[in-house]
């Protein structure tokens, strides 16, 4: 998946662009979420450059031919881990 950008909102929980980019590049689990408005989000979990697990939500932008991460959080929430299938 080609990363286009990291939205400023993704930085609000104190993660840096470097940590988020590292987690994106090392994502090991993801789930496609089809939205009611026809959009598509991807929920991912990856390992940041400092070894922490990071959850991310990205939306595909057809016009940019890439993904924009608009949410990033550590540690991943139970909701995201369940949605991806990493826990029951």
PyMOL Python script that loads the backbone (N, CA, C, O; Angstrom):
from pymol import cmd

cmd.read_pdbstr("""\
ATOM      1  N   UNK A   1       0.846  -1.177   0.000  1.00  0.00           N
ATOM      2  CA  UNK A   1       0.000   0.000   0.000  1.00  0.00           C
ATOM      3  C   UNK A   1       0.889   1.237   0.000  1.00  0.00           C
ATOM      4  O   UNK A   1       1.828   1.336   0.789  1.00  0.00           O
ATOM      5  N   UNK A   2       0.592   2.161  -0.873  1.00  0.00           N
ATOM      6  CA  UNK A   2       1.393   3.374  -0.986  1.00  0.00           C
ATOM      7  C   UNK A   2       0.875   4.450  -0.043  1.00  0.00           C
ATOM      8  O   UNK A   2      -0.282   4.862  -0.129  1.00  0.00           O
ATOM      9  N   UNK A   3       1.735   4.897   0.849  1.00  0.00           N
ATOM     10  CA  UNK A   3       1.375   5.971   1.773  1.00  0.00           C
ATOM     11  C   UNK A   3       1.510   7.304   1.060  1.00  0.00           C
ATOM     12  O   UNK A   3       2.553   7.605   0.479  1.00  0.00           O
ATOM     13  N   UNK A   4       0.446   8.103   1.106  1.00  0.00           N
ATOM     14  CA  UNK A   4       0.491   9.426   0.494  1.00  0.00           C
ATOM     15  C   UNK A   4       0.861  10.476   1.530  1.00  0.00           C
ATOM     16  O   UNK A   4       1.748  11.296   1.291  1.00  0.00           O
ATOM     17  N   UNK A   5       0.189  10.459   2.686  1.00  0.00           N
ATOM     18  CA  UNK A   5       0.515  11.446   3.710  1.00  0.00           C
ATOM     19  C   UNK A   5      -0.029  11.030   5.069  1.00  0.00           C
ATOM     20  O   UNK A   5      -0.817  10.091   5.187  1.00  0.00           O
ATOM     21  N   UNK A   6       0.409  11.747   6.081  1.00  0.00           N
ATOM     22  CA  UNK A   6      -0.090  11.585   7.442  1.00  0.00           C
ATOM     23  C   UNK A   6      -0.814  12.870   7.800  1.00  0.00           C
ATOM     24  O   UNK A   6      -0.208  13.941   7.838  1.00  0.00           O
ATOM     25  N   UNK A   7      -2.097  12.765   8.059  1.00  0.00           N
ATOM     26  CA  UNK A   7      -2.910  13.928   8.403  1.00  0.00           C
ATOM     27  C   UNK A   7      -2.489  14.434   9.786  1.00  0.00           C
ATOM     28  O   UNK A   7      -2.150  13.625  10.650  1.00  0.00           O
ATOM     29  N   UNK A   8      -2.502  15.755  10.017  1.00  0.00           N
ATOM     30  CA  UNK A   8      -2.133  16.293  11.331  1.00  0.00           C
ATOM     31  C   UNK A   8      -2.939  15.695  12.490  1.00  0.00           C
ATOM     32  O   UNK A   8      -2.430  15.603  13.607  1.00  0.00           O
ATOM     33  N   UNK A   9      -4.179  15.290  12.240  1.00  0.00           N
ATOM     34  CA  UNK A   9      -5.006  14.689  13.297  1.00  0.00           C
ATOM     35  C   UNK A   9      -4.365  13.409  13.844  1.00  0.00           C
ATOM     36  O   UNK A   9      -4.548  13.077  15.014  1.00  0.00           O
ATOM     37  N   UNK A  10      -3.616  12.693  13.004  1.00  0.00           N
ATOM     38  CA  UNK A  10      -2.973  11.445  13.432  1.00  0.00           C
ATOM     39  C   UNK A  10      -1.879  11.692  14.462  1.00  0.00           C
ATOM     40  O   UNK A  10      -1.455  10.761  15.147  1.00  0.00           O
ATOM     41  N   UNK A  11      -1.423  12.919  14.581  1.00  0.00           N
ATOM     42  CA  UNK A  11      -0.330  13.247  15.498  1.00  0.00           C
ATOM     43  C   UNK A  11      -0.825  13.677  16.874  1.00  0.00           C
ATOM     44  O   UNK A  11      -0.011  13.935  17.760  1.00  0.00           O
ATOM     45  N   UNK A  12      -2.135  13.761  17.076  1.00  0.00           N
ATOM     46  CA  UNK A  12      -2.673  14.352  18.305  1.00  0.00           C
ATOM     47  C   UNK A  12      -2.432  13.511  19.552  1.00  0.00           C
ATOM     48  O   UNK A  12      -2.548  14.029  20.663  1.00  0.00           O
ATOM     49  N   UNK A  13      -2.101  12.227  19.403  1.00  0.00           N
ATOM     50  CA  UNK A  13      -1.848  11.377  20.571  1.00  0.00           C
ATOM     51  C   UNK A  13      -0.357  11.289  20.905  1.00  0.00           C
ATOM     52  O   UNK A  13       0.050  10.438  21.696  1.00  0.00           O
ATOM     53  N   UNK A  14       0.455  12.161  20.307  1.00  0.00           N
ATOM     54  CA  UNK A  14       1.863  12.245  20.664  1.00  0.00           C
ATOM     55  C   UNK A  14       2.814  11.390  19.846  1.00  0.00           C
ATOM     56  O   UNK A  14       4.013  11.369  20.125  1.00  0.00           O
ATOM     57  N   UNK A  15       2.316  10.694  18.857  1.00  0.00           N
ATOM     58  CA  UNK A  15       3.201   9.917  17.989  1.00  0.00           C
ATOM     59  C   UNK A  15       3.806  10.826  16.925  1.00  0.00           C
ATOM     60  O   UNK A  15       3.157  11.760  16.455  1.00  0.00           O
ATOM     61  N   UNK A  16       5.040  10.551  16.550  1.00  0.00           N
ATOM     62  CA  UNK A  16       5.700  11.350  15.518  1.00  0.00           C
ATOM     63  C   UNK A  16       5.405  10.769  14.138  1.00  0.00           C
ATOM     64  O   UNK A  16       4.959   9.628  14.014  1.00  0.00           O
ATOM     65  N   UNK A  17       5.660  11.566  13.108  1.00  0.00           N
ATOM     66  CA  UNK A  17       5.505  11.073  11.737  1.00  0.00           C
ATOM     67  C   UNK A  17       6.425   9.883  11.484  1.00  0.00           C
ATOM     68  O   UNK A  17       6.055   8.946  10.776  1.00  0.00           O
ATOM     69  N   UNK A  18       7.622   9.920  12.061  1.00  0.00           N
ATOM     70  CA  UNK A  18       8.563   8.813  11.898  1.00  0.00           C
ATOM     71  C   UNK A  18       8.045   7.518  12.499  1.00  0.00           C
ATOM     72  O   UNK A  18       8.164   6.453  11.892  1.00  0.00           O
ATOM     73  N   UNK A  19       7.464   7.610  13.705  1.00  0.00           N
ATOM     74  CA  UNK A  19       6.904   6.416  14.347  1.00  0.00           C
ATOM     75  C   UNK A  19       5.744   5.846  13.535  1.00  0.00           C
ATOM     76  O   UNK A  19       5.633   4.633  13.357  1.00  0.00           O
ATOM     77  N   UNK A  20       4.878   6.742  13.043  1.00  0.00           N
ATOM     78  CA  UNK A  20       3.716   6.307  12.269  1.00  0.00           C
ATOM     79  C   UNK A  20       4.155   5.692  10.943  1.00  0.00           C
ATOM     80  O   UNK A  20       3.636   4.653  10.535  1.00  0.00           O
ATOM     81  N   UNK A  21       5.105   6.330  10.275  1.00  0.00           N
ATOM     82  CA  UNK A  21       5.609   5.793   9.007  1.00  0.00           C
ATOM     83  C   UNK A  21       6.246   4.424   9.214  1.00  0.00           C
ATOM     84  O   UNK A  21       6.040   3.515   8.409  1.00  0.00           O
ATOM     85  N   UNK A  22       7.013   4.272  10.280  1.00  0.00           N
ATOM     86  CA  UNK A  22       7.629   2.985  10.587  1.00  0.00           C
ATOM     87  C   UNK A  22       6.566   1.915  10.816  1.00  0.00           C
ATOM     88  O   UNK A  22       6.685   0.799  10.310  1.00  0.00           O
ATOM     89  N   UNK A  23       5.526   2.255  11.580  1.00  0.00           N
ATOM     90  CA  UNK A  23       4.445   1.296  11.839  1.00  0.00           C
ATOM     91  C   UNK A  23       3.717   0.939  10.549  1.00  0.00           C
ATOM     92  O   UNK A  23       3.340  -0.216  10.347  1.00  0.00           O
ATOM     93  N   UNK A  24       3.519   1.923   9.677  1.00  0.00           N
ATOM     94  CA  UNK A  24       2.867   1.664   8.375  1.00  0.00           C
ATOM     95  C   UNK A  24       3.703   0.669   7.565  1.00  0.00           C
ATOM     96  O   UNK A  24       3.178  -0.295   7.008  1.00  0.00           O
ATOM     97  N   UNK A  25       5.008   0.923   7.511  1.00  0.00           N
ATOM     98  CA  UNK A  25       5.899   0.064   6.729  1.00  0.00           C
ATOM     99  C   UNK A  25       6.049  -1.333   7.332  1.00  0.00           C
ATOM    100  O   UNK A  25       6.410  -2.278   6.630  1.00  0.00           O
ATOM    101  N   UNK A  26       5.774  -1.464   8.633  1.00  0.00           N
ATOM    102  CA  UNK A  26       5.908  -2.751   9.312  1.00  0.00           C
ATOM    103  C   UNK A  26       4.557  -3.284   9.793  1.00  0.00           C
ATOM    104  O   UNK A  26       4.494  -4.066  10.741  1.00  0.00           O
ATOM    105  N   UNK A  27       3.490  -2.860   9.141  1.00  0.00           N
ATOM    106  CA  UNK A  27       2.158  -3.346   9.513  1.00  0.00           C
ATOM    107  C   UNK A  27       2.077  -4.853   9.280  1.00  0.00           C
ATOM    108  O   UNK A  27       2.469  -5.349   8.224  1.00  0.00           O
ATOM    109  N   UNK A  28       1.569  -5.566  10.267  1.00  0.00           N
ATOM    110  CA  UNK A  28       1.461  -7.019  10.153  1.00  0.00           C
ATOM    111  C   UNK A  28       0.017  -7.506  10.184  1.00  0.00           C
ATOM    112  O   UNK A  28      -0.239  -8.694   9.989  1.00  0.00           O
ATOM    113  N   UNK A  29      -0.922  -6.605  10.428  1.00  0.00           N
ATOM    114  CA  UNK A  29      -2.337  -6.992  10.424  1.00  0.00           C
ATOM    115  C   UNK A  29      -3.155  -5.803   9.948  1.00  0.00           C
ATOM    116  O   UNK A  29      -2.880  -4.660  10.316  1.00  0.00           O
ATOM    117  N   UNK A  30      -4.160  -6.079   9.130  1.00  0.00           N
ATOM    118  CA  UNK A  30      -5.024  -5.003   8.654  1.00  0.00           C
ATOM    119  C   UNK A  30      -6.393  -5.552   8.313  1.00  0.00           C
ATOM    120  O   UNK A  30      -6.581  -6.755   8.126  1.00  0.00           O
ATOM    121  N   UNK A  31      -7.344  -4.633   8.236  1.00  0.00           N
ATOM    122  CA  UNK A  31      -8.736  -4.979   7.974  1.00  0.00           C
ATOM    123  C   UNK A  31      -9.350  -3.873   7.137  1.00  0.00           C
ATOM    124  O   UNK A  31      -9.154  -2.690   7.414  1.00  0.00           O
ATOM    125  N   UNK A  32     -10.093  -4.260   6.114  1.00  0.00           N
ATOM    126  CA  UNK A  32     -10.778  -3.280   5.263  1.00  0.00           C
ATOM    127  C   UNK A  32     -12.155  -2.993   5.853  1.00  0.00           C
ATOM    128  O   UNK A  32     -12.924  -3.909   6.142  1.00  0.00           O
ATOM    129  N   UNK A  33     -12.451  -1.714   6.025  1.00  0.00           N
ATOM    130  CA  UNK A  33     -13.751  -1.287   6.545  1.00  0.00           C
ATOM    131  C   UNK A  33     -14.452  -0.493   5.449  1.00  0.00           C
ATOM    132  O   UNK A  33     -14.023   0.606   5.098  1.00  0.00           O
ATOM    133  N   UNK A  34     -15.545  -1.060   4.904  1.00  0.00           N
ATOM    134  CA  UNK A  34     -16.334  -0.368   3.884  1.00  0.00           C
ATOM    135  C   UNK A  34     -17.303   0.588   4.572  1.00  0.00           C
ATOM    136  O   UNK A  34     -18.061   0.186   5.455  1.00  0.00           O
ATOM    137  N   UNK A  35     -17.272   1.841   4.167  1.00  0.00           N
ATOM    138  CA  UNK A  35     -18.087   2.876   4.793  1.00  0.00           C
ATOM    139  C   UNK A  35     -19.422   3.030   4.085  1.00  0.00           C
ATOM    140  O   UNK A  35     -19.549   2.714   2.902  1.00  0.00           O
ATOM    141  N   UNK A  36     -20.412   3.516   4.813  1.00  0.00           N
ATOM    142  CA  UNK A  36     -21.750   3.720   4.249  1.00  0.00           C
ATOM    143  C   UNK A  36     -21.746   4.698   3.078  1.00  0.00           C
ATOM    144  O   UNK A  36     -22.583   4.597   2.181  1.00  0.00           O
ATOM    145  N   UNK A  37     -20.804   5.647   3.084  1.00  0.00           N
ATOM    146  CA  UNK A  37     -20.759   6.651   2.020  1.00  0.00           C
ATOM    147  C   UNK A  37     -19.979   6.185   0.786  1.00  0.00           C
ATOM    148  O   UNK A  37     -19.745   6.967  -0.136  1.00  0.00           O
ATOM    149  N   UNK A  38     -19.581   4.916   0.774  1.00  0.00           N
ATOM    150  CA  UNK A  38     -18.845   4.374  -0.361  1.00  0.00           C
ATOM    151  C   UNK A  38     -17.339   4.430  -0.201  1.00  0.00           C
ATOM    152  O   UNK A  38     -16.608   3.848  -1.003  1.00  0.00           O
ATOM    153  N   UNK A  39     -16.864   5.122   0.825  1.00  0.00           N
ATOM    154  CA  UNK A  39     -15.430   5.198   1.073  1.00  0.00           C
ATOM    155  C   UNK A  39     -14.895   3.897   1.651  1.00  0.00           C
ATOM    156  O   UNK A  39     -15.655   3.021   2.062  1.00  0.00           O
ATOM    157  N   UNK A  40     -13.598   3.792   1.673  1.00  0.00           N
ATOM    158  CA  UNK A  40     -12.939   2.604   2.209  1.00  0.00           C
ATOM    159  C   UNK A  40     -11.852   3.047   3.177  1.00  0.00           C
ATOM    160  O   UNK A  40     -10.970   3.829   2.823  1.00  0.00           O
ATOM    161  N   UNK A  41     -11.925   2.541   4.395  1.00  0.00           N
ATOM    162  CA  UNK A  41     -10.880   2.750   5.384  1.00  0.00           C
ATOM    163  C   UNK A  41     -10.148   1.436   5.601  1.00  0.00           C
ATOM    164  O   UNK A  41     -10.718   0.359   5.423  1.00  0.00           O
ATOM    165  N   UNK A  42      -8.890   1.533   5.984  1.00  0.00           N
ATOM    166  CA  UNK A  42      -8.115   0.367   6.375  1.00  0.00           C
ATOM    167  C   UNK A  42      -7.643   0.580   7.798  1.00  0.00           C
ATOM    168  O   UNK A  42      -7.081   1.623   8.132  1.00  0.00           O
ATOM    169  N   UNK A  43      -7.877  -0.421   8.633  1.00  0.00           N
ATOM    170  CA  UNK A  43      -7.419  -0.405  10.009  1.00  0.00           C
ATOM    171  C   UNK A  43      -6.190  -1.303  10.044  1.00  0.00           C
ATOM    172  O   UNK A  43      -6.245  -2.456   9.617  1.00  0.00           O
ATOM    173  N   UNK A  44      -5.084  -0.775  10.551  1.00  0.00           N
ATOM    174  CA  UNK A  44      -3.826  -1.506  10.556  1.00  0.00           C
ATOM    175  C   UNK A  44      -3.199  -1.490  11.936  1.00  0.00           C
ATOM    176  O   UNK A  44      -3.436  -0.579  12.729  1.00  0.00           O
ATOM    177  N   UNK A  45      -2.396  -2.507  12.217  1.00  0.00           N
ATOM    178  CA  UNK A  45      -1.547  -2.531  13.404  1.00  0.00           C
ATOM    179  C   UNK A  45      -0.138  -2.829  12.919  1.00  0.00           C
ATOM    180  O   UNK A  45       0.094  -3.774  12.164  1.00  0.00           O
ATOM    181  N   UNK A  46       0.799  -1.999  13.373  1.00  0.00           N
ATOM    182  CA  UNK A  46       2.189  -2.182  12.996  1.00  0.00           C
ATOM    183  C   UNK A  46       3.109  -1.861  14.157  1.00  0.00           C
ATOM    184  O   UNK A  46       2.662  -1.419  15.216  1.00  0.00           O
ATOM    185  N   UNK A  47       4.385  -2.085  13.952  1.00  0.00           N
ATOM    186  CA  UNK A  47       5.393  -1.842  14.976  1.00  0.00           C
ATOM    187  C   UNK A  47       6.127  -0.553  14.638  1.00  0.00           C
ATOM    188  O   UNK A  47       6.700  -0.413  13.557  1.00  0.00           O
ATOM    189  N   UNK A  48       6.101   0.391  15.583  1.00  0.00           N
ATOM    190  CA  UNK A  48       6.811   1.652  15.393  1.00  0.00           C
ATOM    191  C   UNK A  48       8.311   1.470  15.542  1.00  0.00           C
ATOM    192  O   UNK A  48       8.776   0.400  15.935  1.00  0.00           O
ATOM    193  N   UNK A  49       9.068   2.511  15.229  1.00  0.00           N
ATOM    194  CA  UNK A  49      10.530   2.433  15.255  1.00  0.00           C
ATOM    195  C   UNK A  49      11.084   2.188  16.660  1.00  0.00           C
ATOM    196  O   UNK A  49      12.232   1.766  16.805  1.00  0.00           O
ATOM    197  N   UNK A  50      10.279   2.449  17.695  1.00  0.00           N
ATOM    198  CA  UNK A  50      10.730   2.204  19.060  1.00  0.00           C
ATOM    199  C   UNK A  50      10.200   0.882  19.613  1.00  0.00           C
ATOM    200  O   UNK A  50      10.358   0.596  20.800  1.00  0.00           O
ATOM    201  N   UNK A  51       9.568   0.070  18.748  1.00  0.00           N
ATOM    202  CA  UNK A  51       9.088  -1.242  19.148  1.00  0.00           C
ATOM    203  C   UNK A  51       7.671  -1.282  19.690  1.00  0.00           C
ATOM    204  O   UNK A  51       7.178  -2.355  20.039  1.00  0.00           O
ATOM    205  N   UNK A  52       7.006  -0.136  19.766  1.00  0.00           N
ATOM    206  CA  UNK A  52       5.628  -0.104  20.272  1.00  0.00           C
ATOM    207  C   UNK A  52       4.648  -0.483  19.170  1.00  0.00           C
ATOM    208  O   UNK A  52       4.855  -0.160  18.000  1.00  0.00           O
ATOM    209  N   UNK A  53       3.568  -1.178  19.562  1.00  0.00           N
ATOM    210  CA  UNK A  53       2.487  -1.463  18.624  1.00  0.00           C
ATOM    211  C   UNK A  53       1.657  -0.202  18.433  1.00  0.00           C
ATOM    212  O   UNK A  53       1.337   0.494  19.397  1.00  0.00           O
ATOM    213  N   UNK A  54       1.313   0.084  17.191  1.00  0.00           N
ATOM    214  CA  UNK A  54       0.555   1.290  16.857  1.00  0.00           C
ATOM    215  C   UNK A  54      -0.624   0.898  15.985  1.00  0.00           C
ATOM    216  O   UNK A  54      -0.470   0.178  14.998  1.00  0.00           O
ATOM    217  N   UNK A  55      -1.812   1.381  16.362  1.00  0.00           N
ATOM    218  CA  UNK A  55      -2.985   1.207  15.502  1.00  0.00           C
ATOM    219  C   UNK A  55      -3.087   2.425  14.606  1.00  0.00           C
ATOM    220  O   UNK A  55      -2.791   3.545  15.021  1.00  0.00           O
ATOM    221  N   UNK A  56      -3.509   2.193  13.380  1.00  0.00           N
ATOM    222  CA  UNK A  56      -3.661   3.279  12.414  1.00  0.00           C
ATOM    223  C   UNK A  56      -4.947   3.078  11.635  1.00  0.00           C
ATOM    224  O   UNK A  56      -5.374   1.949  11.394  1.00  0.00           O
ATOM    225  N   UNK A  57      -5.553   4.180  11.248  1.00  0.00           N
ATOM    226  CA  UNK A  57      -6.680   4.134  10.328  1.00  0.00           C
ATOM    227  C   UNK A  57      -6.318   5.029   9.154  1.00  0.00           C
ATOM    228  O   UNK A  57      -5.941   6.188   9.330  1.00  0.00           O
ATOM    229  N   UNK A  58      -6.439   4.474   7.956  1.00  0.00           N
ATOM    230  CA  UNK A  58      -6.074   5.196   6.736  1.00  0.00           C
ATOM    231  C   UNK A  58      -7.221   5.118   5.739  1.00  0.00           C
ATOM    232  O   UNK A  58      -7.972   4.143   5.703  1.00  0.00           O
ATOM    233  N   UNK A  59      -7.337   6.147   4.945  1.00  0.00           N
ATOM    234  CA  UNK A  59      -8.348   6.189   3.885  1.00  0.00           C
ATOM    235  C   UNK A  59      -7.627   6.299   2.549  1.00  0.00           C
ATOM    236  O   UNK A  59      -6.659   7.045   2.404  1.00  0.00           O
ATOM    237  N   UNK A  60      -8.122   5.536   1.574  1.00  0.00           N
ATOM    238  CA  UNK A  60      -7.538   5.590   0.239  1.00  0.00           C
ATOM    239  C   UNK A  60      -8.070   6.815  -0.497  1.00  0.00           C
ATOM    240  O   UNK A  60      -9.276   7.061  -0.516  1.00  0.00           O
ATOM    241  N   UNK A  61      -7.172   7.576  -1.099  1.00  0.00           N
ATOM    242  CA  UNK A  61      -7.532   8.764  -1.890  1.00  0.00           C
ATOM    243  C   UNK A  61      -7.218   8.454  -3.341  1.00  0.00           C
ATOM    244  O   UNK A  61      -6.058   8.449  -3.755  1.00  0.00           O
ATOM    245  N   UNK A  62      -8.262   8.198  -4.100  1.00  0.00           N
ATOM    246  CA  UNK A  62      -8.112   7.839  -5.513  1.00  0.00           C
ATOM    247  C   UNK A  62      -7.342   8.913  -6.279  1.00  0.00           C
ATOM    248  O   UNK A  62      -6.473   8.598  -7.092  1.00  0.00           O
ATOM    249  N   UNK A  63      -7.663  10.180  -6.018  1.00  0.00           N
ATOM    250  CA  UNK A  63      -7.027  11.272  -6.763  1.00  0.00           C
ATOM    251  C   UNK A  63      -5.522  11.349  -6.507  1.00  0.00           C
ATOM    252  O   UNK A  63      -4.769  11.810  -7.365  1.00  0.00           O
ATOM    253  N   UNK A  64      -5.084  10.899  -5.328  1.00  0.00           N
ATOM    254  CA  UNK A  64      -3.658  10.938  -4.996  1.00  0.00           C
ATOM    255  C   UNK A  64      -2.990   9.570  -5.177  1.00  0.00           C
ATOM    256  O   UNK A  64      -1.770   9.440  -5.068  1.00  0.00           O
ATOM    257  N   UNK A  65      -3.813   8.558  -5.454  1.00  0.00           N
ATOM    258  CA  UNK A  65      -3.326   7.189  -5.623  1.00  0.00           C
ATOM    259  C   UNK A  65      -2.495   6.716  -4.438  1.00  0.00           C
ATOM    260  O   UNK A  65      -1.444   6.093  -4.593  1.00  0.00           O
ATOM    261  N   UNK A  66      -2.995   7.030  -3.264  1.00  0.00           N
ATOM    262  CA  UNK A  66      -2.307   6.616  -2.048  1.00  0.00           C
ATOM    263  C   UNK A  66      -3.213   6.753  -0.839  1.00  0.00           C
ATOM    264  O   UNK A  66      -4.376   7.139  -0.957  1.00  0.00           O
ATOM    265  N   UNK A  67      -2.670   6.433   0.316  1.00  0.00           N
ATOM    266  CA  UNK A  67      -3.425   6.418   1.559  1.00  0.00           C
ATOM    267  C   UNK A  67      -3.032   7.585   2.448  1.00  0.00           C
ATOM    268  O   UNK A  67      -1.874   8.001   2.486  1.00  0.00           O
ATOM    269  N   UNK A  68      -4.025   8.105   3.162  1.00  0.00           N
ATOM    270  CA  UNK A  68      -3.797   9.150   4.151  1.00  0.00           C
ATOM    271  C   UNK A  68      -4.115   8.552   5.515  1.00  0.00           C
ATOM    272  O   UNK A  68      -5.243   8.123   5.759  1.00  0.00           O
ATOM    273  N   UNK A  69      -3.138   8.520   6.394  1.00  0.00           N
ATOM    274  CA  UNK A  69      -3.376   8.062   7.762  1.00  0.00           C
ATOM    275  C   UNK A  69      -3.963   9.237   8.527  1.00  0.00           C
ATOM    276  O   UNK A  69      -3.336  10.291   8.634  1.00  0.00           O
ATOM    277  N   UNK A  70      -5.172   9.055   9.060  1.00  0.00           N
ATOM    278  CA  UNK A  70      -5.800  10.147   9.803  1.00  0.00           C
ATOM    279  C   UNK A  70      -5.989   9.817  11.276  1.00  0.00           C
ATOM    280  O   UNK A  70      -6.495  10.647  12.031  1.00  0.00           O
ATOM    281  N   UNK A  71      -5.593   8.625  11.696  1.00  0.00           N
ATOM    282  CA  UNK A  71      -5.673   8.253  13.111  1.00  0.00           C
ATOM    283  C   UNK A  71      -4.507   7.334  13.427  1.00  0.00           C
ATOM    284  O   UNK A  71      -4.218   6.406  12.672  1.00  0.00           O
ATOM    285  N   UNK A  72      -3.836   7.592  14.545  1.00  0.00           N
ATOM    286  CA  UNK A  72      -2.771   6.717  15.028  1.00  0.00           C
ATOM    287  C   UNK A  72      -2.782   6.761  16.549  1.00  0.00           C
ATOM    288  O   UNK A  72      -2.931   7.824  17.151  1.00  0.00           O
ATOM    289  N   UNK A  73      -2.622   5.588  17.165  1.00  0.00           N
ATOM    290  CA  UNK A  73      -2.751   5.500  18.618  1.00  0.00           C
ATOM    291  C   UNK A  73      -1.935   4.317  19.119  1.00  0.00           C
ATOM    292  O   UNK A  73      -1.837   3.288  18.451  1.00  0.00           O
ATOM    293  N   UNK A  74      -1.358   4.474  20.293  1.00  0.00           N
ATOM    294  CA  UNK A  74      -0.647   3.371  20.934  1.00  0.00           C
ATOM    295  C   UNK A  74      -1.011   3.327  22.402  1.00  0.00           C
ATOM    296  O   UNK A  74      -1.106   4.384  23.026  1.00  0.00           O
ATOM    297  N   UNK A  75      -1.216   2.170  22.978  1.00  0.00           N
ATOM    298  CA  UNK A  75      -1.276   0.859  22.344  1.00  0.00           C
ATOM    299  C   UNK A  75      -2.591   0.690  21.587  1.00  0.00           C
ATOM    300  O   UNK A  75      -3.530   1.455  21.809  1.00  0.00           O
ATOM    301  N   UNK A  76      -2.674  -0.292  20.703  1.00  0.00           N
ATOM    302  CA  UNK A  76      -3.922  -0.526  19.977  1.00  0.00           C
ATOM    303  C   UNK A  76      -5.067  -0.832  20.946  1.00  0.00           C
ATOM    304  O   UNK A  76      -4.872  -1.502  21.960  1.00  0.00           O
ATOM    305  N   UNK A  77      -6.242  -0.341  20.627  1.00  0.00           N
ATOM    306  CA  UNK A  77      -7.416  -0.584  21.463  1.00  0.00           C
ATOM    307  C   UNK A  77      -7.918  -2.015  21.272  1.00  0.00           C
ATOM    308  O   UNK A  77      -7.654  -2.649  20.250  1.00  0.00           O
ATOM    309  N   UNK A  78      -8.637  -2.503  22.265  1.00  0.00           N
ATOM    310  CA  UNK A  78      -9.224  -3.843  22.173  1.00  0.00           C
ATOM    311  C   UNK A  78     -10.187  -3.925  20.992  1.00  0.00           C
ATOM    312  O   UNK A  78     -10.266  -4.955  20.322  1.00  0.00           O
ATOM    313  N   UNK A  79     -10.920  -2.837  20.736  1.00  0.00           N
ATOM    314  CA  UNK A  79     -11.863  -2.813  19.611  1.00  0.00           C
ATOM    315  C   UNK A  79     -11.135  -3.084  18.294  1.00  0.00           C
ATOM    316  O   UNK A  79     -11.582  -3.903  17.491  1.00  0.00           O
ATOM    317  N   UNK A  80     -10.023  -2.402  18.075  1.00  0.00           N
ATOM    318  CA  UNK A  80      -9.252  -2.585  16.840  1.00  0.00           C
ATOM    319  C   UNK A  80      -8.656  -3.991  16.787  1.00  0.00           C
ATOM    320  O   UNK A  80      -8.690  -4.636  15.739  1.00  0.00           O
ATOM    321  N   UNK A  81      -8.116  -4.466  17.894  1.00  0.00           N
ATOM    322  CA  UNK A  81      -7.535  -5.811  17.912  1.00  0.00           C
ATOM    323  C   UNK A  81      -8.585  -6.871  17.601  1.00  0.00           C
ATOM    324  O   UNK A  81      -8.293  -7.850  16.915  1.00  0.00           O
ATOM    325  N   UNK A  82      -9.814  -6.683  18.104  1.00  0.00           N
ATOM    326  CA  UNK A  82     -10.905  -7.616  17.784  1.00  0.00           C
ATOM    327  C   UNK A  82     -11.302  -7.505  16.317  1.00  0.00           C
ATOM    328  O   UNK A  82     -11.482  -8.515  15.637  1.00  0.00           O
ATOM    329  N   UNK A  83     -11.438  -6.264  15.831  1.00  0.00           N
ATOM    330  CA  UNK A  83     -11.865  -6.049  14.444  1.00  0.00           C
ATOM    331  C   UNK A  83     -10.883  -6.678  13.457  1.00  0.00           C
ATOM    332  O   UNK A  83     -11.291  -7.235  12.438  1.00  0.00           O
ATOM    333  N   UNK A  84      -9.613  -6.589  13.757  1.00  0.00           N
ATOM    334  CA  UNK A  84      -8.584  -7.157  12.890  1.00  0.00           C
ATOM    335  C   UNK A  84      -8.486  -8.673  13.060  1.00  0.00           C
ATOM    336  O   UNK A  84      -8.020  -9.372  12.161  1.00  0.00           O
ATOM    337  N   UNK A  85      -8.924  -9.174  14.206  1.00  0.00           N
ATOM    338  CA  UNK A  85      -8.879 -10.607  14.457  1.00  0.00           C
ATOM    339  C   UNK A  85      -7.681 -11.063  15.263  1.00  0.00           C
ATOM    340  O   UNK A  85      -7.346 -12.247  15.256  1.00  0.00           O
ATOM    341  N   UNK A  86      -7.022 -10.131  15.967  1.00  0.00           N
ATOM    342  CA  UNK A  86      -5.859 -10.502  16.767  1.00  0.00           C
ATOM    343  C   UNK A  86      -6.239 -10.996  18.160  1.00  0.00           C
ATOM    344  O   UNK A  86      -5.461 -11.709  18.795  1.00  0.00           O
ATOM    345  N   UNK A  87      -7.430 -10.625  18.644  1.00  0.00           N
ATOM    346  CA  UNK A  87      -7.964 -11.133  19.916  1.00  0.00           C
ATOM    347  C   UNK A  87      -9.439 -11.438  19.719  1.00  0.00           C
ATOM    348  O   UNK A  87     -10.066 -10.969  18.769  1.00  0.00           O
ATOM    349  N   UNK A  88      -9.978 -12.228  20.629  1.00  0.00           N
ATOM    350  CA  UNK A  88     -11.412 -12.558  20.549  1.00  0.00           C
ATOM    351  C   UNK A  88     -12.228 -11.587  21.340  1.00  0.00           C
ATOM    352  O   UNK A  88     -13.452 -11.705  21.389  1.00  0.00           O
TER     353      UNK A  88
END
""", "prot")
cmd.dss("prot")
cmd.show_as("cartoon", "prot")
cmd.util.cbc("prot")
cmd.orient("prot")
